Amino acid sequence: MRQPSLPYNLLKFSLQIYGRKPGELEPDEYDVAQSQAKEECALQSKILVSEQGMKAAVPKQAVDSALAAMAQRYESHQSFEDDLISSGLDKESMAEALEVELLVEAAIAQIAAQAELPSDKEVTEAFAACHGHGFERRLARHILITINDQFPENSRLAAMVRISKVRRLAVEAGTDFDALAARFSECPSSIQGGTIGLVERGKLYASLDESLFSMEVGEVSEVLESPMGFHLILCEKIVTEAEDTFDKVKEKFREKMLAQAQKKEIRAWLASLQDADSC
């Protein structure tokens, strides 16, 4: 059975969080990326030994295609291999890591497939609920400071102090929110200035969703908390689409509801894997 790759996951999270390779990170940045990588390895291991993970299969062609797509991002084959070596990988170990990711995705897809297609009645009720909101969406950015007591700078108290400082810079000093996100946020969206795009009601964590949809344009939220950590939200724009007829949006609503049901199934399944491990 394939095993998760810590070097690969470390490389992945280093690039996602900081946009740099592990060897280019500061010590505290490296610790954050490594912590995320270890958690990812632990989760992948649980998925691989689950019933769905044992059933999952990935064609060699899919692995080869994923590896080839990655190599095409480099100027030359040699630069690709050199980059792998600098991260403690080679083509074979990278292929194995990609296979693990594809197996995990295949296992998760099995769980998503268990979600039931919403009935016409459920779609009608969802349409009626959203119709009352005028199909309002919010263009938003956010800043995240994670909570992790394994690292002094991310202890609950330290994280609160850091996010409060960032809010003062945004509100009192008038510093551009996107610049603050790029500098302080520990979310991959920091690379794009913290942007999370146009958001519909119910798409974010409840605490973030409630705050965002009660804000005025240009307003920065108070410090908010979710399972990910502490957040600041900026409401950049309010978009109210023209109301549409039910016949035009029926299938769109059904697809969105199915996607939400699939996410719910996946979250519950992943939680059950965590619970089983703690027993």
C-alpha positions, 0 to 999 in steps of 0.5 A, a space after each residue: 500500500 502506498 504511504 503519504 509523503 511528508 516531503 511532498 506535503 511539506 512542499 505543497 503547503 510551503 507553496 500554498 501558504 507562502 508561495 516558496 519552497 521549504 528551503 526558502 522559508 524562515 524557521 517559523 514559516 517552516 514549522 507552520 508548513 511542516 505541521 500542516 504537512 504532518 496533519 495532511 499525512 495523518 489524514 491521508 493515512 486514515 483515508 487510505 486504510 478506510 473501506 473506501 480507500 481500500 476500494 479506490 484505484 487510480 490508473 497509471 496513466 492518470 499518475 503519469 499525466 499528473 506528473 507530466 503536467 507538473 513537469 511542464 511548469 518548468 523550463 527544462 526537465 533538468 530544472 524539474 528534477 533539481 527542484 524535486 531533489 532540493 525538496 527531498 524528492 525524485 520522480 519516483 517518489 513524486 509519482 507515488 505522492 501524486 498517486 496517493 493524492 489521486 487515491 484519496 480523491 477517489 475515496 472521497 468521491 465515493 463518499 460524495 456519491 452517497 449524497 442524494 439528489 435533492 427532490 423538486 420539493 426541496 429545490 422549490 423550498 430552497 428557491 423560495 428562501 433565496 428569493 427572499 434575499 434577492 440573490 445577494 452576494 458579497 465580494 469579500 477578502 479575509 485574513 486568517 491567523 491559525 490557532 496551534 498551541 504547538 507553536 508559541 506564535 500561534 497559541 490562542 492568546 498570541 494569535 488573538 494579539 496578532 489578529 487584533 494588531 492587524 485589525 488596528 492597521 486596517 481600521 485605524 491606520 487605513 492600511 490596504 486590506 490586500 497588503 495586510 492579507 499578503 503580509 499576515 494571513 496564513 491562508 493560501 488566499 494571501 497570495 491574492 490579497 486575501 480574496 475569496 471572491 463573490 460569496 453567497 449566503 451559507 457558503 462560509 462558516 456561520 460566524 463569518 457568514 453572519 458578519 459578512 452579510 450584515 456589513 456595509 461596503 468597505 467595512 472590516 469585521 471585528 475579530 471572528 473565530 472559526 475552526 480554522 482560527 481567527 479571521 478578519 473579513 472585508 466586504 468589498 462589494 454587494 451584488 444583487 442579481 436580478 430575480 429570475 424565474 424558478 424554471 430558469 434557476 431550478 437546476 442551478 439550485 439543484 446542483 448547488 444543493 447537491 454540492 452542499 450535500 456532498 460536502 456534508 457527507 464528506 465532512 461527516 465521513 472525515 470526522 468519523 475517521 478522526 473519531 475512530 482514531 481517538 477511540 
